[in-house]
């Protein structure tokens, strides 16, 4: 069975699609068979990223390991059953990939949708990218504005809890929930420590692990139009990596290692 990695966050601009693409490509480069689905049917940023990659390969002839991206199939004609058509489409897409893939990576939209809710219940690993600030902290919890004290879980955290309950009822293994701190700032060390302490406290209360993600770097915006990742630079003629690119590769290596995927060693 494929290991399903769901990348979810109900706020936009957290680096979800960048995280999806780099994790998917890293796994493909390690020789794993990787499937990819994008549930943001409007924006399709992850899907367009892979389409850009396919176009780059066709244009240049450079063979790059690439996730197998597929659109959701059309729903079967209604039969009067209780299954939602979106459930049906997602279930069919996963079922088609499951026997032939080692990993399936699913990018969820930056809003609460039925597709996103179902995808979370399918997750073996759930990655939630989070901008490293208290502005986005309320994705995970309600916080007292005066004291900074955590008052309780957010609607999103409650949705993850619901997905965990569904998996437990089905006899499936628990979701490994990983919160990834993106856009770590080197300049605001005091705020960085406060966010880190708050995340560690909350992680014990609602059950997730914290892993460092990507810093804010121009390179990510430059790679998207060609569908490339940090791991493709040498293959595409960039022989000398600058210090920023080298640091970003190490961030990706640390992220993949931090996911603790049993079949994976981050040796890229």
SEKEGU-513832 format. One record per residue (C-alpha): residue in one letter; x, y, z. Coordinates in steps of 0.05 Angstrom, whole numbers, padded with zeros to 5 digits, always signed. Example, Ala and Ser with C-alpha at 12.3 -4.5 7.8 and 13.67 -1.06 7.14 Angstrom:
A+00246-00090+00156 S+00273-00021+00143 
This chain:
X+00000+00000+00000 X+00023+00070-00015 X+00041+00116+00043 X-00005+00177+00037 X+00024+00245+00053 X-00027+00301+00058 X-00005+00374+00060 X-00058+00416+00092 X-00067+00487+00118 X-00131+00528+00115 X-00092+00592+00105 X-00060+00612+00039 X+00012+00633+00030 X+00044+00583+00077 X+00087+00548+00025 X+00043+00486+00017 X+00055+00476-00057 X+00130+00489-00051 X+00132+00438+00006 X+00092+00388-00036 X+00136+00395-00097 X+00202+00390-00060 X+00182+00330-00018 X+00152+00295-00078 X+00213+00307-00122 X+00261+00287-00066 X+00225+00221-00059 X+00224+00210-00134 X+00298+00224-00138 X+00310+00171-00085 X+00278+00121-00132 X+00209+00118-00102 X+00146+00115-00143 X+00109+00179-00126 X+00037+00198-00144 X+00010+00269-00137 X-00059+00298-00130 X-00080+00371-00123 X-00147+00382-00089 X-00147+00457-00099 X-00191+00452-00161 X-00190+00527-00171 X-00117+00548-00162 X-00082+00481-00176 X-00013+00510-00157 X+00018+00441-00143 X-00011+00413-00207 X+00014+00472-00248 X+00083+00464-00216 X+00087+00393-00243 X+00058+00413-00310 X+00113+00466-00315 X+00163+00411-00301 X+00136+00367-00355 X+00139+00425-00404 X+00212+00440-00384 X+00231+00367-00395 X+00197+00366-00464 X+00230+00432-00483 X+00301+00415-00461 X+00305+00340-00466 X+00333+00337-00395 X+00305+00276-00359 X+00285+00295-00288 X+00251+00249-00237 X+00180+00273-00235 X+00119+00255-00193 X+00061+00223-00230 X+00009+00278-00227 X-00062+00261-00243 X-00128+00299-00245 X-00186+00274-00204 X-00229+00228-00246 X-00300+00248-00263 X-00352+00222-00215 X-00393+00162-00235 X-00467+00173-00249 X-00508+00180-00186 X-00537+00114-00161 X-00576+00140-00102 X-00523+00120-00052 X-00499+00164+00005 X-00427+00175-00020 X-00412+00247-00038 X-00388+00257-00110 X-00323+00290-00086 X-00311+00232-00038 X-00321+00185-00097 X-00272+00222-00141 X-00217+00225-00089 X-00227+00152-00068 X-00223+00130-00141 X-00159+00171-00153 X-00124+00142-00091 X-00148+00071-00107 X-00119+00076-00178 X-00051+00098-00152 X-00047+00056-00089 X-00023-00010-00120 X+00031+00022-00162 X+00059+00078-00119 X+00104+00079-00057 X+00079+00149-00037 X+00019+00191-00056 X+00025+00266-00041 X-00040+00305-00036 X-00041+00381-00035 X-00104+00410-00001 X-00134+00478-00015 X-00123+00537+00032 X-00195+00533+00057 X-00242+00483+00089 X-00273+00438+00035 X-00304+00370+00034 X-00246+00343-00007 X-00196+00369+00043 X-00234+00339+00101 X-00235+00270+00067 X-00161+00275+00048 X-00141+00288+00120 X-00175+00223+00141 X-00133+00186+00089 X-00067+00215+00114 X-00012+00169+00142 X+00030+00232+00148 X-00001+00301+00153 X+00044+00361+00138 X+00018+00429+00160 X+00064+00485+00136 X+00060+00546+00181 X+00089+00615+00172 X+00133+00627+00232 X+00093+00681+00266 X+00035+00690+00314 X-00005+00718+00256 X-00013+00647+00230 X-00011+00612+00298 X-00086+00615+00304 X-00090+00562+00250 X-00074+00513+00305 X-00102+00545+00368 X-00142+00602+00398 X-00096+00647+00438 X-00110+00701+00490 X-00088+00767+00458 X-00064+00796+00524 X-00028+00738+00557 X-00011+00694+00497 X-00042+00635+00534 X-00071+00580+00491 X-00146+00577+00502 X-00161+00516+00460 X-00153+00483+00392 X-00174+00517+00328 X-00227+00494+00280 X-00172+00464+00237 X-00142+00426+00296 X-00211+00400+00312 X-00218+00376+00240 X-00152+00338+00246 X-00178+00308+00311 X-00241+00285+00275 X-00198+00253+00220 X-00159+00216+00273 X-00222+00190+00304 X-00247+00165+00236 X-00181+00128+00225 X-00184+00097+00294 X-00255+00072+00281 X-00232+00041+00216 X-00174+00006+00251 X-00121+00047+00214 X-00056+00071+00244 X-00055+00141+00274 X-00038+00202+00233 X+00033+00227+00243 X+00019+00302+00245 X+00080+00345+00228 X+00077+00421+00234 X+00131+00453+00190 X+00157+00522+00208 X+00166+00559+00142 X+00195+00627+00130 X+00238+00624+00191 X+00267+00694+00202 X+00339+00704+00222 X+00327+00776+00244 X+00271+00768+00295 X+00303+00719+00344 X+00259+00740+00403 X+00194+00728+00366 X+00222+00664+00336 X+00236+00636+00405 X+00166+00656+00430 X+00133+00622+00371 X+00176+00561+00381 X+00160+00556+00455 X+00085+00564+00441 X+00087+00510+00386 X+00124+00461+00432 X+00073+00473+00487 X+00015+00464+00439 X+00046+00402+00406 X+00041+00365+00472 X-00031+00385+00481 X-00060+00367+00413 X-00009+00318+00387 X+00037+00341+00331 X+00111+00344+00319 X+00148+00408+00299 X+00199+00406+00243 X+00237+00466+00213 X+00220+00481+00141 X+00243+00532+00089 X+00268+00602+00099 X+00242+00658+00054 X+00286+00654-00009 X+00281+00684-00078 X+00301+00618-00109 X+00233+00586-00096 X+00197+00640-00137 X+00248+00631-00193 X+00241+00555-00197 X+00165+00551-00203 X+00156+00575-00276 X+00204+00520-00300 X+00176+00468-00252 X+00244+00458-00220 X+00266+00445-00148 X+00330+00457-00110 X+00351+00386-00126 X+00350+00398-00201 X+00398+00456-00205 X+00461+00416-00223 X+00423+00375-00275 X+00401+00439-00309 X+00470+00470-00315 X+00480+00505-00249 X+00548+00478-00230 X+00564+00526-00173 X+00510+00532-00121 X+00512+00596-00079 X+00510+00594-00004 X+00435+00608-00002 X+00420+00550-00048 X+00465+00503-00008 X+00430+00524+00056 X+00362+00513+00024 X+00383+00442+00003 X+00402+00427+00074 X+00335+00453+00097 X+00301+00404+00049 X+00345+00347+00074 X+00327+00363+00146 X+00253+00367+00128 X+00252+00299+00093 X+00291+00268+00151 X+00243+00300+00200 X+00184+00267+00167 X+00211+00199+00191 X+00184+00161+00132 X+00204+00089+00145 X+00226+00075+00073 X+00267+00137+00065 X+00338+00161+00078 X+00349+00233+00058 X+00414+00220+00021 X+00406+00270-00036 
